[in-house]
């Protein structure tokens, strides 16, 4: 499936008979931590600073160690600032929309694109919630509806390169959003909500749950 321009679909001008059930953006701080790995950047530069200070102090004394520490901390601060800026811009230029017939994602900072995912191309979806109240909703697609991982990134399920899964990243009120998508998928498939099938394993430290896996969905 190719990325297509659907400007008239968002957020209020949609085809007759189609309803917007939810629309929102990622929370940029959560996006920085989960998609841009700000926590790992922080830990890396903290460890690097300790190592550099230890090495410099043993070789050249504490004066040299202080200068090395200041340099390393400065580089680390610049790296974290860059991650913060990228995360903020990505969150501000992203729009996720769940309608009664599809999921639409507006992505891209410099060159925005719209990705249209009709329900008939969705095999299933899952939730991954975090302690700060945000969460991710990866969407599994049919084999004929693949989207390139790097077209989606960072709005893709991490490390699923062979079968990329478009993901609503770091959204607030994750339970409400998941329930809205679950109801929409089940209604489109002509199933009661109790007919959904649970699936998906998510990373350690997160809380997982199934959204929906309709037997047959229609756009």
C-alpha positions as CSV (number, residue, x, y, z in Angstrom):
1,X,0.0,0.0,0.0
2,X,1.3,3.4,-0.9
3,X,1.2,6.6,1.0
4,X,-1.6,8.8,-0.5
5,X,-2.6,12.4,0.0
6,X,-6.0,12.6,1.8
7,X,-6.0,16.2,2.8
8,X,-9.8,16.5,2.6
9,X,-10.3,13.6,5.0
10,X,-8.7,15.4,7.9
11,X,-9.9,16.4,10.4
12,X,-13.5,17.5,9.6
13,X,-14.2,17.1,5.8
14,X,-14.8,13.3,5.4
15,X,-16.9,11.3,2.9
16,X,-20.6,11.1,3.5
17,X,-21.5,8.4,6.0
18,X,-18.1,8.2,7.6
19,X,-17.6,9.5,11.1
20,X,-14.4,10.6,12.9
21,X,-14.3,8.6,16.2
22,X,-11.0,10.0,17.5
23,X,-8.1,12.2,16.4
24,X,-5.0,13.2,18.2
25,X,-1.2,13.6,18.3
26,X,1.6,11.9,20.1
27,X,2.8,13.3,23.5
28,X,6.3,14.6,22.6
29,X,8.0,13.7,25.9
30,X,6.7,10.1,25.6
31,X,7.7,10.1,21.9
32,X,11.2,11.2,22.8
33,X,11.6,8.5,25.4
34,X,10.0,5.6,23.4
35,X,10.7,6.4,19.8
36,X,13.8,8.5,19.9
37,X,15.3,6.6,22.9
38,X,16.1,9.7,25.0
39,X,16.5,7.5,28.1
40,X,19.2,5.4,26.4
41,X,21.0,8.6,25.2
42,X,21.0,9.9,28.8
43,X,22.3,6.7,30.2
44,X,25.0,6.4,27.5
45,X,26.4,9.8,28.1
46,X,26.2,9.4,31.9
47,X,28.3,6.2,31.6
48,X,30.6,7.8,29.1
49,X,31.2,10.7,31.4
50,X,32.0,8.5,34.4
51,X,34.4,6.4,32.3
52,X,36.2,9.5,30.8
53,X,36.6,11.1,34.2
54,X,38.0,7.9,35.7
55,X,40.5,7.5,32.8
56,X,41.6,11.1,32.7
57,X,42.0,11.3,36.5
58,X,44.3,8.3,36.5
59,X,46.4,9.6,33.6
60,X,46.5,13.4,34.0
61,X,44.9,14.4,37.3
62,X,41.6,15.8,38.4
63,X,42.0,19.1,36.5
64,X,42.1,17.2,33.2
65,X,39.3,15.0,34.4
66,X,37.1,18.0,35.1
67,X,37.7,19.4,31.6
68,X,36.9,16.0,30.0
69,X,33.7,15.7,32.1
70,X,32.6,19.2,31.0
71,X,33.1,18.4,27.3
72,X,31.3,15.0,27.5
73,X,28.4,16.5,29.4
74,X,28.1,19.3,26.9
75,X,28.0,16.9,24.0
76,X,25.4,14.8,25.8
77,X,23.3,17.8,26.5
78,X,23.4,18.8,22.9
79,X,22.4,15.3,21.8
80,X,19.4,15.3,24.2
81,X,18.4,18.8,23.0
82,X,18.5,17.5,19.4
83,X,16.3,14.5,20.4
84,X,13.9,16.8,22.2
85,X,13.6,19.1,19.2
86,X,13.0,16.2,16.8
87,X,10.4,14.7,19.1
88,X,8.6,18.0,19.5
89,X,8.5,18.7,15.8
90,X,7.4,15.1,15.0
91,X,4.6,15.3,17.5
92,X,3.4,18.7,16.4
93,X,3.3,17.7,12.7
94,X,1.7,14.3,13.3
95,X,-2.0,13.6,13.2
96,X,-3.7,10.3,13.9
97,X,-7.4,9.8,12.9
98,X,-9.7,6.9,13.6
99,X,-12.9,7.0,11.6
100,X,-15.7,4.5,11.2
101,X,-14.0,3.0,8.2
102,X,-10.3,3.6,8.4
103,X,-7.2,4.7,10.2
104,X,-5.4,7.7,8.8
105,X,-1.9,9.0,9.7
106,X,-0.5,12.4,8.7
107,X,3.3,12.1,9.1
108,X,6.4,14.0,8.2
109,X,8.0,17.2,9.4
110,X,9.4,18.6,6.2
111,X,7.3,16.7,3.6
112,X,4.0,15.7,5.1
113,X,2.2,12.6,3.8
114,X,-1.1,11.0,4.5
115,X,-1.3,7.2,5.0
116,X,-4.8,5.7,4.5
117,X,-5.5,2.3,6.1
118,X,-9.0,1.0,5.4
119,X,-10.3,-1.5,7.9
120,X,-10.3,-4.2,5.2
121,X,-6.5,-4.0,5.2
122,X,-6.2,-4.5,9.0
123,X,-5.7,-8.0,10.3
124,X,-5.5,-6.9,14.0
125,X,-4.3,-4.3,16.5
126,X,-2.9,-4.3,20.0
127,X,-2.1,-1.9,22.8
128,X,1.1,-1.2,24.7
129,X,0.6,1.2,27.6
130,X,3.2,3.0,29.7
131,X,3.4,4.3,33.3
132,X,2.9,7.9,32.3
133,X,-0.5,7.2,30.9
134,X,0.5,7.2,27.2
135,X,0.7,4.1,25.0
136,X,1.1,2.7,21.5
137,X,-1.4,1.0,19.2
138,X,0.3,-1.1,16.5
139,X,-1.9,-2.1,13.6
140,X,-1.1,-5.4,11.8
141,X,-1.8,-5.3,8.0
142,X,-2.6,-7.8,5.4
143,X,0.3,-9.1,3.3
144,X,-0.9,-7.0,0.3
145,X,-1.0,-3.8,2.3
146,X,2.5,-3.3,3.5
147,X,4.0,0.1,4.1
148,X,7.8,0.6,4.2
149,X,9.2,0.7,7.7
150,X,11.3,3.8,7.0
151,X,8.3,5.5,5.5
152,X,6.5,5.1,8.8
153,X,9.3,5.6,11.3
154,X,9.0,6.6,14.1
155,X,5.3,5.7,13.7
156,X,6.1,2.0,13.3
157,X,6.2,-0.9,15.8
158,X,9.9,-1.1,16.8
159,X,12.1,-3.7,15.0
160,X,9.3,-5.2,12.9
161,X,11.2,-4.6,9.6
162,X,9.9,-7.6,7.6
163,X,6.2,-6.9,8.3
164,X,6.0,-3.2,9.4
165,X,3.1,-2.3,11.6
166,X,1.8,1.3,11.5
167,X,1.6,2.5,15.1
168,X,-0.2,5.3,16.9
169,X,2.7,6.2,19.1
170,X,2.7,7.8,22.6
171,X,-1.0,8.7,22.5
172,X,-2.7,9.9,25.7
173,X,-5.8,8.2,27.1
174,X,-4.7,4.9,25.5
175,X,-7.5,2.9,26.9
176,X,-10.2,5.1,25.4
177,X,-8.5,5.2,22.0
178,X,-8.1,1.5,21.9
179,X,-11.7,1.0,22.8
180,X,-12.8,3.3,20.1
181,X,-10.8,1.5,17.5
182,X,-12.0,-1.9,18.8
183,X,-15.6,-0.9,18.5
184,X,-15.0,0.5,15.0
185,X,-13.3,-2.7,13.8
186,X,-16.0,-4.9,15.2
187,X,-18.8,-2.9,13.8
188,X,-17.1,-2.8,10.3
189,X,-16.8,-6.5,10.5
190,X,-20.4,-7.0,11.6
191,X,-19.3,-8.6,14.9
192,X,-20.3,-7.9,18.5
193,X,-17.5,-6.5,20.6
194,X,-17.2,-9.8,22.4
195,X,-16.0,-11.5,19.2
196,X,-12.5,-10.0,19.2
197,X,-9.5,-12.3,19.5
198,X,-6.7,-11.4,21.8
199,X,-3.1,-11.3,20.5
200,X,0.3,-9.6,20.5
201,X,3.2,-9.7,22.9
202,X,4.8,-6.3,23.7
203,X,8.1,-5.2,25.2
204,X,9.0,-6.0,28.8
205,X,8.0,-3.2,31.1
206,X,4.8,-2.4,29.2
207,X,1.3,-3.5,29.7
208,X,-0.4,-5.2,26.8
209,X,-3.8,-5.9,25.6
210,X,-5.7,-6.7,22.5
211,X,-7.6,-4.1,20.6
212,X,-9.4,-6.2,18.0
213,X,-8.9,-8.8,15.3
214,X,-12.0,-8.9,13.1
215,X,-12.7,-12.1,11.1
216,X,-13.7,-10.0,8.1
217,X,-13.7,-6.2,7.8
218,X,-15.0,-3.9,5.2
219,X,-14.0,-0.4,4.2
